[in-house]
Amino acid sequence: MLFKRKVKITRIKKDQKNFIDDIVLVESPVDLIINSEPLVNIICLQKDLKELAYGFLFSVGIINSINDIRDIKISEIENNIHIELQDYIDFKLENLNMNPVSRVVDTTCGIPSPWRELIKKSLDNVNSKNLVKSKDSLRINSNIIFSAIKKMQISTPLYRETGGCHGAAIFDLDGNLLSVKEDVGRHNAIDKVVGDLLLKKHSFEDVFLTSTGRLTADSVLKAIRAKIPIVASFSAAVESGIRLAFAYGITLIGFARGSRMNIYTHPERIIL
Amino acid sequence: MLFKRKVKITRIKKDQKNFIDDIVLVESPVDLIINSEPLVNIICLQKDLKELAYGFLFSVGIINSINDIRDIKISEIENNIHIELQDYIDFKLENLNMNPVSRVVDTTCGIPSPWRELIKKSLDNVNSKNLVKSKDSLRINSNIIFSAIKKMQISTPLYRETGGCHGAAIFDLDGNLLSVKEDVGRHNAIDKVVGDLLLKKHSFEDVFLTSTGRLTADSVLKAIRAKIPIVASFSAAVESGIRLAFAYGITLIGFARGSRMNIYTHPERIIL
């Protein structure tokens, strides 16, 4: 799969000009086809596509477990992923009330609004609000978060090679790395680690999510959907993400770097 | 206008826990209404909305100059911008072949595909390809780029205050700052500086664009549309952006930091 490419570049460094080879990321549009109907076009890195498909479908609420998928076929040549849902899933494209052009998930992007509505609807159904809030007794030492952020950075080789992508990771509460993935889009990276945990049949109880990207409503919605109680990022949080995290009882941490972090919501879970 | 907000956070720093006030950015959905028809919903910082409207409409090819707009009214309460085009502009929403949900420009995002198609169409019409390529004699010293990147960083106070937004700036070839703007979305920031130059009736000849964001096809398309021959970013370039820059004769520079830069395309314009 082609997700990075060697290019000839001119590097200027301290008044020296050199012609060198460099590695850049290649984004590809991948079609997700559900029960023979094209659902969405995701612009992403052509890597970990199975995890991406599972994580995306779970995040938007089309599936609730891996058992909901009967079959998955990834075509690297046609750039598509064919998914057959179990018969008991009442999936009808027209129910989504979206036309094909609205269903593009763009590079490095938030989720377009129609998807966000779908996620919110699926949250209402499962009443995540109470489920996440019930994890009141969960406590974690700040040092475990700091070392997790470092582990995520060490485990994202594409970022180190290209500087052009985002990472996401999921850890258990002892700080053991359960999954780490990279993508041009920060949302795709989160979908991939969520999908990876689903495929590994690992529960989302007692894990936390780390990300290199900004914490907007879209990122936080994915954590709520998976009922992950703690989300920590290397980057800033934006008000929409903070508002949502507060309402759903998620501990939201930004600028987790070195020995410093900003806890925006529900700080009681983080102990020194 | 509310584009930032004070929040109470818990800061952990070197094993000390403190409750402090912090500033976070507030994203708002703003409706762009053209000739009484809702065109697009842009999630952005509620700041420099006039520049954003002009720059967006120019970037997607609905207007070609500020004279194409007869009237603009910004309502901060209703979060919308009403624009009346000149009668000579044949603008029909149905020609865009998009439904309302497809016309959301999301947080920190690339432009959804339908817009990108529209931009490409407008590029075909004006034949930018030759126009940009004709600027063959243009040369600029690398130090002017380096100091422009620094100037952009100094002139983006919201980034320093919140760490949560992107900046874009336009400079003349002597390195004088012509416009600098910030937004949660890197594309919105570019639209704002483009709109600002339009409003100032400054030509795009002999200027260059700087950005803090990654150089994807979407960012590069905006430069092509405005016929800006040089684009330099603090961040990485992605293959889609490089391909487009190469084809349209744009000098694309990534990782411009300190005294180092990567020139991905058309390096002949950058001299030591």
Contacts between the chains, C-beta under 8 A, distances in Angstrom:
chain1	res1	chain2	res2	distance
A	5	B	239	5.7
A	7	B	239	7.6
A	7	B	242	6.4
A	7	B	264	6.6
A	9	B	262	5.1
A	9	B	263	6.1
A	9	B	264	5.4
A	9	B	267	8.0
A	10	B	262	7.6
A	10	B	263	4.0
A	10	B	267	3.7
A	10	B	270	7.5
A	11	B	260	7.3
A	11	B	261	7.3
A	11	B	262	5.6
A	11	B	263	7.3
A	12	B	142	5.1
A	12	B	259	7.8
A	12	B	260	6.6
A	12	B	261	5.0
A	12	B	263	6.8
A	12	B	270	6.9
A	12	B	272	7.0
A	13	B	259	6.8
A	13	B	260	4.6
A	14	B	259	5.0
A	14	B	260	7.3
A	15	B	142	7.8
A	15	B	259	7.1
A	15	B	272	5.6
A	17	B	267	7.9
A	17	B	272	6.0
A	22	B	262	6.2
A	22	B	264	7.9
A	24	B	236	7.4
A	24	B	237	6.2
A	24	B	238	6.4
A	24	B	239	5.0
A	24	B	242	6.3
A	24	B	264	7.5
A	25	B	236	7.6
A	25	B	238	5.3
A	25	B	239	6.3
A	26	B	238	7.8
A	26	B	239	4.4
A	26	B	240	7.8
A	27	B	216	7.3
A	27	B	238	5.9
A	27	B	239	6.8
A	27	B	240	5.4
A	41	B	113	7.4
A	43	B	110	7.6
A	97	B	101	7.8
A	98	B	101	5.8
A	99	B	99	5.3
A	99	B	101	7.5
A	99	B	102	6.6
A	101	B	97	7.8
A	101	B	98	5.9
A	101	B	99	7.4
A	101	B	102	4.3
A	101	B	112	7.5
A	101	B	113	6.5
A	101	B	114	4.8
A	102	B	99	6.6
A	102	B	101	4.2
A	102	B	102	3.9
A	102	B	112	7.9
A	104	B	112	5.5
A	104	B	113	4.7
A	106	B	106	7.6
A	106	B	109	5.8
A	106	B	110	4.2
A	106	B	111	7.2
A	106	B	112	5.7
A	106	B	113	7.2
A	106	B	218	8.0
A	107	B	110	4.4
A	107	B	216	5.3
A	107	B	217	7.8
A	107	B	218	7.1
A	107	B	238	7.5
A	107	B	240	7.5
A	108	B	108	7.7
A	108	B	109	7.2
A	108	B	110	6.2
A	108	B	214	6.5
A	108	B	216	6.6
A	109	B	106	5.9
A	109	B	108	7.2
A	109	B	109	3.8
A	109	B	110	5.2
A	110	B	43	7.6
A	110	B	106	4.2
A	110	B	107	4.4
A	110	B	108	6.2
A	110	B	109	5.2
A	111	B	106	7.2
A	112	B	101	7.4
A	112	B	102	7.9
A	112	B	104	5.5
A	112	B	106	5.7
A	112	B	112	6.4
A	113	B	41	7.4
A	113	B	101	6.5
A	113	B	104	4.6
A	113	B	106	7.1
A	114	B	101	4.8
A	142	B	12	5.1
A	142	B	15	7.9
A	162	B	236	6.0
A	163	B	235	7.2
A	163	B	236	4.3
A	163	B	254	8.0
A	163	B	255	6.5
A	164	B	214	6.0
A	164	B	235	7.5
A	164	B	236	3.4
A	164	B	237	7.2
A	164	B	238	5.5
A	184	B	216	7.9
A	184	B	238	6.3
A	214	B	108	6.6
A	214	B	164	6.0
A	216	B	27	7.3
A	216	B	107	5.4
A	216	B	108	6.7
A	216	B	184	7.9
A	217	B	107	7.8
A	218	B	107	7.1
A	235	B	163	7.2
A	235	B	164	7.5
A	236	B	24	7.4
A	236	B	25	7.6
A	236	B	162	6.1
A	236	B	163	4.3
A	236	B	164	3.4
A	237	B	24	6.2
A	237	B	164	7.2
A	238	B	24	6.4
A	238	B	25	5.3
A	238	B	26	7.8
A	238	B	27	5.9
A	238	B	107	7.5
A	238	B	164	5.5
A	238	B	184	6.3
A	239	B	5	5.7
A	239	B	7	7.6
A	239	B	24	5.0
A	239	B	25	6.3
A	239	B	26	4.4
A	239	B	27	6.8
A	240	B	26	7.8
A	240	B	27	5.5
A	240	B	107	7.5
A	242	B	7	6.4
A	242	B	24	6.3
A	254	B	163	8.0
A	255	B	163	6.5
A	259	B	12	7.8
A	259	B	13	6.8
A	259	B	14	5.0
A	259	B	15	7.1
A	260	B	11	7.2
A	260	B	12	6.6
A	260	B	13	4.6
A	260	B	14	7.3
A	261	B	11	7.3
A	261	B	12	5.1
A	262	B	9	5.0
A	262	B	10	7.6
A	262	B	11	5.6
A	262	B	22	6.2
A	263	B	9	6.1
A	263	B	10	4.0
A	263	B	11	7.3
A	263	B	12	6.9
A	264	B	7	6.6
A	264	B	9	5.4
A	264	B	22	7.9
A	264	B	24	7.5
A	267	B	9	8.0
A	267	B	10	3.7
A	267	B	17	7.9
A	270	B	10	7.5
A	270	B	12	6.9
A	272	B	12	7.0
A	272	B	15	5.6
A	272	B	17	6.0
